[in-house]
Amino acid sequence: MTSGPRPTASSPAESYPALVQIRAVVFDLFDTLVDLTLDGLPMVRLRRHEFPSSLGVLHEVVGAFSDIGFEDFADALIALDRELRKNRYEQGRELPTLERFERLLPHLPGAEDATDLAERLTSTHMDMLRGQVTFLDHHPEVLGALGGCKLAVCSNFSHSQTAFRVLEDARLRWHFDVVVISDATGWRKPRPEIFQATLAALGVAPEETLHVGDNLKADVAGAAAAGLRTAWVTRRIANPDEALEAHEGPAPDLIIPDLSDLPGKIGAPLR
């Protein structure tokens, strides 16, 4: 871990020594390798509130099976989400999207036994989210410059198949030796189990591994607790210094504004 004074996000890159003896680099997916914003989703109006959401399109899919009104549908899904996520997230568990929609069926009059509806809702919702992902053209080149290291993805997300498709869309998939998504392991970052699963699949020790992500709790504190070294990417952080000051966990070993800064900070990989 970095010794001396706690770093700030505005510290010059030269203040960080190259990380040597790194055999593997593990990346978070969203807002690290690719960006996901929901502002482009269709606008829906629920009572007095208007916001971008997939709810309207999902209700259209449900309409082939149930005559439930939009507000009742939205209320049922939102209430179910709150209940399920609270219980799961408190335990560090993932809530797979397919299970979420399977649990919704009993709340949809006439659709209780529509066995393929949950799959249709999952596909529709995930296609809409996938359409909100944007890519950074230089990231394939950055990963190529890390060719001496094993590379992995370790990400919280509720649908592994979509995560793989996003990586393919971004021309990143084939750079990675291992892809671990939380809906497949059942555990979410910052739980140690998802990091341990990634390390086991890579066949490396935690101290030989650098985890790179944008979230101080999930990516930095979680990875550090599992024994990995950490790099915090601040590209999408509105006020990095303020965020770091408020962070109560361990400081990152490395702070970088963009992934393009990463290759020069890693010393010769162990062989």
NORJOUR-V6260 format. One record per run of one state. SS is the DSSP state (A for helix, B for strand, O for the rest). FROM is the first residue (numbers start at 1). TO is the last residue. If there is no record, write none. Layout:
# NORJOUR-V6260
ss->(SS | SS)
from->(FROM | FROM)
to->(TO | TO)
This chain:
# NORJOUR-V6260
ss->(O | A | O | B | O | B | O | B | O | B | O | B | O | B | O | A | O | A | O | B | O | A | O | A | O | B | O | A | O | B | O | A | O | A | O | B | A | O | B | O | A | O | A | B | O | A | O | B | O | A | O | B | O | A | O | A | B | O)
from->(1 | 13 | 16 | 19 | 20 | 24 | 28 | 30 | 31 | 34 | 37 | 43 | 47 | 49 | 53 | 55 | 63 | 70 | 91 | 93 | 94 | 97 | 108 | 117 | 131 | 133 | 136 | 139 | 145 | 150 | 156 | 160 | 170 | 173 | 176 | 178 | 182 | 186 | 187 | 188 | 192 | 203 | 206 | 209 | 214 | 216 | 226 | 229 | 234 | 240 | 247 | 254 | 257 | 259 | 262 | 263 | 266 | 267)
to->(12 | 15 | 18 | 19 | 23 | 27 | 29 | 30 | 33 | 36 | 42 | 46 | 48 | 52 | 54 | 62 | 69 | 90 | 92 | 93 | 96 | 107 | 116 | 130 | 132 | 135 | 138 | 144 | 149 | 155 | 159 | 169 | 172 | 175 | 177 | 181 | 185 | 186 | 187 | 191 | 202 | 205 | 208 | 213 | 215 | 225 | 228 | 233 | 239 | 246 | 253 | 256 | 258 | 261 | 262 | 265 | 266 | 271)
